[in-house]
Amino acid sequence: MEINYTKVDEFLCKSENARKKIALLLDYDGTLSPIAPRPELATLPEDTRQVLERLSRRRDDFFVAIISGRAVSNVREMAGIEGITYGGNHGLEIQHADGTAYIHPLPGKDKEHLAKAKKELQEQACHDGSWIEDKNVQLTFHYRQVPEEIRPVMVEEAKKIIAENGFKVGLAHCALECKPKVEWNKGNASLLILEKEFGAEWDKSVRAIFAGDDVTDEDAFRALEGKGLGIRIGDEKALSTAAGIVTPTTESFLQLLKYIEGKIEQGSG
């Protein structure tokens, strides 16, 4: 698979970036692991695991964080890489590498309203292969396995239930997110992680790379614009993105990770 590495080289070799540590902020599903029919099937490929473990051990050169839409406990279990930072529920909950944690404040009655939304979704919208993933502070309504001809009506019903219970409707791959009405996303979470690890002027000491495959990752691309590099996984012709680089698959992104690792080993970064 041919990959254009020019923009990666430009980012790594800028004079103001020379010799800075690289902070890798990575989505999980569709970025590190191929999209699967159900979340529990999206296992981390062994080759990807080995690369992440190598990078996480090279603490002088790399900082690694995984920021996912999954619950933080679940993404940590799925990835299984020790000694790195994990963000769950699009950054609403963060487990830092040093053992400390961040939980974003939520509206007081969200738990009660979330339970009501879950019950209504189960009773009114869950059929023909759709199902609900309960992620503690939010829900995901999955319809990947639903026949395409009945999806539109089902999706509209689910959107209505989510909105009427006071939550934001988030769009994902064949899924709807039932999200708290708070101004917090992967962009905010990325900046919080970087500032905790490297201080308010983090961009003077590290070069940040965020990689993701979904619309929820666009917040992070925008947050790092001008200070870091965004990499979007997907079809370049079909995407509108704030990322500086688009690469088609999880396999091609893995090759990019290996390329970055090699450049740092050669001392040309």
Legacy VTK file of the C-alpha trace (Angstrom):
# vtk DataFile Version 3.0
C-alpha trace
ASCII
DATASET POLYDATA
POINTS 269 float
0.000 0.000 0.000
1.569 3.294 -1.127
1.455 6.066 1.472
2.438 9.695 1.001
4.830 10.494 3.852
5.657 14.042 2.748
3.430 15.815 5.300
4.692 13.587 8.090
8.258 14.473 7.164
7.393 18.169 7.019
5.887 18.023 10.505
8.699 15.991 12.051
11.494 17.988 10.472
10.315 21.568 11.089
13.155 23.421 12.788
10.906 24.395 15.734
9.963 20.717 16.167
13.467 19.313 16.082
14.177 16.839 18.882
10.894 17.403 20.700
9.165 14.404 22.236
6.167 13.123 20.242
2.800 12.933 22.008
0.605 10.364 20.254
-3.118 10.763 21.016
-4.971 7.907 19.370
-8.563 6.851 18.869
-9.213 3.112 19.251
-12.018 1.754 17.015
-11.329 2.324 13.336
-7.866 3.721 14.087
-5.913 1.127 16.053
-8.437 -1.685 15.648
-10.552 -2.301 12.540
-14.261 -1.574 12.946
-16.109 -4.726 14.036
-19.823 -5.704 14.086
-19.825 -5.462 17.885
-17.435 -3.562 20.205
-16.150 -6.672 21.981
-14.928 -8.055 18.637
-12.713 -5.042 17.873
-9.510 -6.583 19.193
-6.153 -4.888 18.864
-4.024 -6.523 16.134
-0.857 -8.033 17.564
1.429 -6.023 15.287
-0.235 -2.784 16.457
0.045 -3.864 20.090
3.772 -4.494 19.713
4.362 -1.072 18.160
2.392 0.705 20.920
4.238 -1.197 23.629
7.592 -0.281 22.094
6.636 3.388 21.811
5.229 3.535 25.361
8.533 2.200 26.728
10.531 4.899 24.930
9.533 7.610 27.388
12.248 10.045 26.317
10.883 10.058 22.762
7.160 9.266 22.997
4.085 9.850 25.122
1.074 7.648 24.281
-2.619 8.155 25.069
-5.714 6.406 23.725
-8.916 8.493 23.695
-12.039 6.539 22.794
-15.800 6.755 22.751
-15.819 3.569 24.839
-16.002 3.612 28.617
-12.496 4.195 29.932
-12.386 0.837 31.733
-13.387 -0.924 28.526
-10.856 0.741 26.222
-8.123 0.080 28.784
-9.102 -3.590 28.870
-9.307 -3.841 25.054
-5.968 -2.127 24.416
-4.157 -3.670 27.375
-1.109 -1.391 27.147
0.353 -0.610 30.566
1.784 2.748 31.563
-0.156 4.977 29.155
-3.046 7.430 29.523
-6.601 6.405 28.626
-9.598 8.619 27.868
-13.122 7.198 27.723
-16.536 8.479 26.672
-14.875 10.979 24.306
-12.776 12.326 27.167
-15.442 12.694 29.846
-13.354 10.303 31.954
-9.563 10.080 31.882
-7.145 7.734 33.633
-3.699 9.293 33.516
-0.549 7.236 33.297
0.481 8.367 36.807
-2.656 6.794 38.330
-4.661 10.001 38.784
-8.078 10.409 37.160
-10.298 13.133 35.724
-14.101 12.943 35.558
-15.846 15.811 33.806
-18.731 17.278 35.853
-22.176 16.287 34.565
-25.655 17.781 35.119
-27.221 16.593 38.391
-30.083 14.469 37.051
-28.231 12.903 34.109
-28.116 9.430 35.694
-31.884 9.401 36.162
-32.552 10.750 32.676
-30.057 8.324 31.131
-31.858 5.356 32.677
-35.150 6.649 31.255
-33.634 7.130 27.793
-32.187 3.606 27.884
-35.563 2.107 28.834
-37.390 3.988 26.068
-34.776 3.083 23.462
-35.023 -0.579 24.444
-38.822 -0.565 24.283
-39.369 1.581 21.201
-36.269 1.427 18.994
-34.400 -1.815 19.701
-35.392 -4.462 17.168
-34.079 -6.188 14.034
-30.483 -6.202 15.239
-30.150 -2.837 16.979
-28.916 -2.704 20.570
-27.729 -0.364 23.322
-24.230 -0.088 24.751
-24.331 1.358 28.278
-21.142 3.337 28.935
-21.984 4.626 32.414
-22.178 8.360 31.619
-23.678 7.974 28.153
-25.270 5.422 25.833
-24.618 4.294 22.289
-27.465 3.032 20.104
-25.966 0.614 17.552
-27.713 -0.282 14.298
-24.905 -1.696 12.132
-26.638 -5.087 11.906
-30.067 -3.640 11.020
-31.270 -4.082 7.394
-30.622 -0.820 5.543
-34.203 -0.418 4.330
-35.573 -0.051 7.876
-32.752 2.048 9.321
-34.127 5.546 8.530
-37.335 5.174 10.564
-35.496 3.474 13.427
-32.779 6.128 13.540
-35.297 8.973 13.608
-37.170 7.319 16.469
-33.937 6.862 18.423
-32.877 10.472 17.795
-36.253 11.675 19.065
-35.987 9.624 22.274
-32.440 10.839 22.960
-33.336 14.505 22.402
-36.593 14.368 24.403
-34.678 13.051 27.414
-32.371 16.059 27.359
-29.272 14.614 25.701
-27.277 15.555 22.625
-27.448 13.237 19.614
-23.964 12.307 18.432
-23.416 10.658 15.053
-20.995 7.745 14.735
-20.401 4.759 12.420
-23.856 3.110 12.224
-24.554 4.369 15.725
-26.071 7.247 17.664
-24.483 8.606 20.818
-26.718 9.706 23.697
-24.386 12.393 25.092
-24.628 14.707 28.111
-25.219 18.376 27.301
-21.781 19.548 28.332
-19.205 21.460 26.321
-16.581 18.742 26.369
-15.139 16.585 23.600
-11.972 14.860 22.426
-10.405 18.221 21.670
-10.864 19.466 25.242
-9.663 16.111 26.567
-6.546 16.171 24.369
-5.582 19.641 25.589
-6.212 18.642 29.220
-3.970 15.583 28.845
-1.205 17.560 27.142
-1.323 20.362 29.725
-1.251 17.916 32.635
1.747 16.069 31.210
3.741 18.959 29.767
2.328 22.216 31.155
0.284 25.051 29.675
2.938 25.721 27.027
3.095 22.058 26.018
3.687 22.898 22.357
7.142 24.228 23.258
8.271 20.836 24.505
6.276 18.246 22.525
4.864 17.768 19.046
1.358 16.341 19.251
-0.227 13.951 16.765
-3.906 13.005 17.033
-5.249 10.145 14.903
-8.898 9.140 14.503
-11.431 7.900 11.996
-14.732 9.495 13.010
-16.547 12.831 13.168
-15.969 12.875 16.949
-12.228 13.101 16.232
-12.644 16.339 14.280
-12.855 18.246 17.590
-9.332 17.094 18.395
-8.028 17.958 14.931
-9.394 21.481 15.321
-8.063 21.845 18.878
-4.538 20.984 17.736
-4.625 22.959 14.488
-1.489 25.063 14.180
0.158 23.262 17.100
-0.003 19.601 16.133
-0.792 17.174 13.334
-4.149 15.493 12.707
-4.386 12.155 10.900
-7.821 10.969 9.740
-8.355 7.342 8.754
-10.787 6.960 5.868
-11.482 7.665 2.212
-9.918 11.024 1.353
-12.378 11.643 -1.492
-15.397 11.128 0.764
-14.176 13.146 3.752
-14.286 16.753 4.826
-11.728 16.986 7.592
-9.578 19.375 9.605
-6.820 16.751 9.704
-3.603 17.459 7.848
-3.258 13.885 6.597
-5.792 11.280 5.468
-4.791 7.628 5.274
-7.266 4.948 4.141
-7.150 2.089 6.656
-6.022 0.959 10.090
-3.267 -0.988 8.305
-1.966 2.107 6.532
-2.059 4.046 9.801
0.009 1.304 11.440
2.568 1.782 8.666
2.610 5.506 9.467
3.254 4.735 13.137
6.150 2.456 12.186
7.486 5.133 9.870
7.421 7.738 12.670
9.126 5.267 15.007
11.837 4.659 12.403
12.418 8.365 11.779
12.968 8.985 15.488
15.338 6.029 15.716
17.348 7.497 12.839
17.509 10.814 14.651
16.026 12.706 11.700
12.963 13.850 13.666
LINES 1 270
269 0 1 2 3 4 5 6 7 8 9 10 11 12 13 14 15 16 17 18 19 20 21 22 23 24 25 26 27 28 29 30 31 32 33 34 35 36 37 38 39 40 41 42 43 44 45 46 47 48 49 50 51 52 53 54 55 56 57 58 59 60 61 62 63 64 65 66 67 68 69 70 71 72 73 74 75 76 77 78 79 80 81 82 83 84 85 86 87 88 89 90 91 92 93 94 95 96 97 98 99 100 101 102 103 104 105 106 107 108 109 110 111 112 113 114 115 116 117 118 119 120 121 122 123 124 125 126 127 128 129 130 131 132 133 134 135 136 137 138 139 140 141 142 143 144 145 146 147 148 149 150 151 152 153 154 155 156 157 158 159 160 161 162 163 164 165 166 167 168 169 170 171 172 173 174 175 176 177 178 179 180 181 182 183 184 185 186 187 188 189 190 191 192 193 194 195 196 197 198 199 200 201 202 203 204 205 206 207 208 209 210 211 212 213 214 215 216 217 218 219 220 221 222 223 224 225 226 227 228 229 230 231 232 233 234 235 236 237 238 239 240 241 242 243 244 245 246 247 248 249 250 251 252 253 254 255 256 257 258 259 260 261 262 263 264 265 266 267 268
